[in-house]
């Protein structure tokens, strides 16, 4: 390994403590702290000053917010990819992009290693490292949580205090959190006991608890083109602003809070609370429009593809031929997913309030109770006879066997 290490840096506790640890254990190395902004990195200068103060030689901050939404979130949204029926993959979908940017910086700087702060129990170590292996497998990977003596977040805070460094959070607020434009996750502290109800008023930061949402419902309209949201309430909005606006709307209406015990890739179960207010609205609107525009067979198979894509995203297998092939199928299905969806938001609920599309497969004349030219009620008899033929044959066979037995 040469003398440059690119550190995945966020400014939080885990990556803050790694800088002095690298200083002590890789004494001759230059430490390049790299922060990839996928949302809510508000002060680049403060982040840079903090990293330099604690021992980094150089800090690189990359604004990847729009690429995150258009290149990663929107492909996931078009697939309706959800992990274990609940998790909208907010942390998972960001990791391949973040790791890709680390690789880009390492190659640009001529570094020989990438260091990350993911724990040895979590999913992120897998997502980061699979991406690095897919893009630059010759780079060395340093994962301190798998080799150092620090065993807990309390140990990490003590490590900083013993060396005279400021601890970036209070013990009572030392949740493990990850935030980007799409979501905010919470893990740790009382959430480690699944029998305990989360204290949402204390915990939530993007949303209000449903009971604290307004007593009056709020209506919104979303326009889609090829499965991608482009308008909110009639106004064209760029991707970042659209997500931010939906987060504000969903958050104040208590939408998108999920409490889940999920199965990690490494085999254990973990409990987390996820806030995805804007994303939950987009998933609901997108599904409504697809139900109008996509035929029965395609919709059924697309659900299978969406499930498989969710698994690949969760396990960090974004840069794989299978993921690319699945995304190509999804993109084809989205050519007709164009139109407008109206939703009613009320105390954590999202209620459909009408949708329209030039590609709608809903034919009022065909589906109404009034007889029209496109459908002859008499045709149903032949269809039912053919559909029920296997059942008819089986029933006659059973009756014949029963008669034979009774005659003996």
Buried (B, 14 or more C-beta within 10 A) or exposed (E): EEEBBBBBBBBBBBBBBBBBBBBEEBEEBBBBBBBBBBBEBEEBEEBBEBBBEBBBBBBBBBBBBEBBBBEBBBBBBBBBBBBEEEBBBBBBBBBBBBBBBBBBBBEEBEBBBBBBBBBEEBBBBBBBBBBBBBBBEEBBBBBBBEEBEBEEBEEBBBBBEEBEBEBBBEEEEBBBBBBBBBBBBBBBBEBEEEEEEBEBEEBBEBBBBBEEBEEEBBEBBBBBEBBBBBBBEEEEBEBBEBBBBBBEBBBBBBBBBBBBEBEBBEEEEBBBBBBBBBBBBBBBBBEBBBEBBBEEEBBEEBEEBBBBBBBBBBBBBBBBEEBEEBBEBBBEBBEBBBBBBBBBBBBBBBEBBEBEBEEBEEEEEEEEEEEEEEBEEEEEEEEEEEEEEEEEEEEEEEEEEEEEEEEE
